[in-house]
Amino acid sequence: MDDAVTLRVLLADDQALLRGAFRTLLDSADDITVVGEAGDGREAVALARKLRPDVVITDIRMPGTDGLAATVEICADPELRATRVLILTTYETDEYIAQALRAGASGFIGKGIEAQDLLDAVRTIANGDTLLSPAATRSLVARFLATPVDTPPLQPELLAALTPREREMVALVATGLSNLEIADRMYLSPFTVRAHVQRAMTKLDARDRAQLVVIAYQTGLARAVPDGGTDQL
C-alpha cells in the first residue's frame, strides 16, 4: 500500500471521546489518516490552514466558533481550495443542511451512520463528489436552497459560459441524481457525464457538486415545485 494515496483528515468536535472514536476508525483504513484534532471551530480553521488536510470532518454545535462558521471560513480561503468539508452531526435538521450547503460543505451526514459509511463518505468527498444523491436530500435541497437568503441571488448570466448540454447536466445534478443515474437517463456513459459536470464546475468556479447545486438554484436553472420536488428550467 506504499504507493496508495493517503487521504489526510482533520477532525473537529468538542467531545474528545467522540474524536478519539472517529480517529481510531479512520486510522484503521489503509488510505486514510487523521492529521489533527480540533475542539472548536476556531481551532479547526487554524489547523486547516496549517495542515492543509484533504477533508475536514466537523460537528455543527461547538463552543465559540461553531462548525458552520468554520466551514464558511475554510471554504472561503483560496489557500484551502482543495480542502473539502464534511459535516458529521447529531442535528440532522433541514435548516442545518441548507446552511451547511450554503457555507460550502461537500456533505452532511449523521453520527448514527455505520463505520463503513463514514469511510466511504470521506473518500467520496475527497474525490470531489458530494453526498447529495439520496432521494430524501433532494427535497431538502430544493426547498431550502430556493428560499431567499440575505445575500443577493446569482444572476442567470453566470450560466452563459455553459453549453446547452452542460446546463442540462447541472440541472440534473441539482435534482440529486448521481453521474450513473444521469448517464442511464441520458443514454450516455458515466465518463461522458462526469466530463460535462467537471467542465461546468470549472466554468462556474464551483468547488464541488454541492456548490454546483447551490448555483443551479440561485441562478434559477433549477427551482422548487409545489410538491416539494425539483424542476428544470
DAHU-V156174 format. One record per residue. OMEGA is omega in degrees with one decimal (NA if undefined). Layout:
BEGIN
OMEGA + OMEGA
END
This chain:
BEGIN
-175.3 + -177.6 + -178.1 + 177.2 + 178.7 + 179.5 + -176.3 + -172.9 + 172.9 + -180.0 + 176.8 + 179.4 + -177.7 + 179.0 + -175.8 + -178.9 + 178.3 + 177.8 + 179.7 + -179.6 + 179.1 + 180.0 + 179.4 + 179.9 + -176.5 + -179.8 + 179.1 + 178.9 + -178.3 + -174.3 + -178.7 + 174.4 + 178.0 + -176.4 + -179.8 + 178.6 + 178.3 + -179.1 + 176.9 + -175.8 + -179.2 + 178.5 + 179.1 + 179.3 + -179.1 + -179.4 + 177.7 + 179.5 + -179.8 + -171.3 + -178.6 + -179.6 + 175.3 + -177.7 + 170.6 + 175.3 + -175.6 + 171.4 + 177.5 + -175.2 + 176.2 + -179.6 + 179.9 + 177.9 + -176.8 + -175.6 + 179.5 + 178.2 + 178.3 + 178.7 + 178.3 + -178.0 + -178.5 + -176.6 + 179.8 + -177.6 + -179.3 + 178.5 + -178.5 + -176.4 + -178.5 + -178.7 + 178.1 + 179.4 + 176.9 + 177.3 + 178.7 + -170.0 + 174.2 + -176.0 + -177.6 + 179.4 + -179.0 + -175.4 + 177.2 + 178.6 + -179.9 + 180.0 + -179.5 + -180.0 + 177.8 + 179.7 + 178.7 + 179.9 + 179.5 + 179.6 + -177.2 + -178.7 + -179.0 + -178.8 + 179.5 + -178.4 + 177.4 + -177.7 + -178.4 + 179.6 + 178.6 + 177.9 + 179.5 + 179.9 + 178.9 + 179.8 + -179.9 + -179.1 + -178.4 + -178.7 + 179.3 + 177.0 + -177.7 + -179.5 + -177.9 + -174.1 + -178.8 + -177.7 + -179.0 + -177.9 + -176.4 + -177.9 + 178.7 + 179.4 + -178.4 + -172.7 + -171.6 + 177.2 + 177.1 + 180.0 + 179.9 + 177.0 + -176.3 + -179.1 + -178.8 + -178.9 + 175.5 + -177.4 + 178.8 + -179.0 + 178.9 + -177.1 + -175.1 + -178.0 + -176.6 + 171.8 + 177.1 + 179.2 + 178.9 + 176.2 + 179.3 + 180.0 + 179.9 + 178.9 + 179.4 + 175.5 + -178.0 + 177.1 + 179.4 + -179.2 + 174.6 + 177.3 + -178.9 + 179.1 + 177.1 + 179.7 + 179.0 + -177.9 + -174.4 + -178.5 + 177.8 + 175.6 + 176.9 + 179.1 + 179.6 + 178.7 + -179.1 + 179.4 + 178.8 + -178.5 + -179.0 + 177.0 + 178.2 + 178.3 + -179.9 + -178.4 + -177.8 + -180.0 + 179.4 + -179.2 + -174.3 + -177.8 + 179.2 + 179.5 + 177.0 + 177.3 + 178.4 + -178.8 + -179.3 + -179.8 + -176.7 + 177.5 + -179.7 + 177.6 + 173.6 + -178.1 + 176.6 + 175.6 + -172.1 + -176.3 + 177.9 + -179.9 + 179.9 + 178.4 + 178.5 + -178.8 + NA
END
